[in-house]
Amino acid sequence: MAQVEFVPDVAELWEVVLEGPLADPLSILMLALGGLLIGVAVAIFGGLSVGGVLSMVVRAAKEQSPRG
């Protein structure tokens, strides 16, 4: 059975978490590439979402405006 050790300090927790990925240069590259891909996806889909909401608001504003 695996032993569980509690980490009392947040700084020490980061050291333990980053110990594995930072040991190998290839894993650093994969982490950076994964972060880049996620960032691009968030930017694209976030932009599409904001564009959709703005389009809906503009259409609603045009329908509400008095015609004269």
WOQUIUR-V657418 format. One record per helix or strand. SS is the DSSP state (A for helix, B for strand). FROM is the first residue (numbers start at 1). TO is the last residue. If there is no record, write none. Layout:
# WOQUIUR-V657418
ss=(SS & SS)
from=(FROM & FROM)
to=(TO & TO)
This chain:
# WOQUIUR-V657418
ss=(A & A)
from=(10 & 25)
to=(21 & 64)
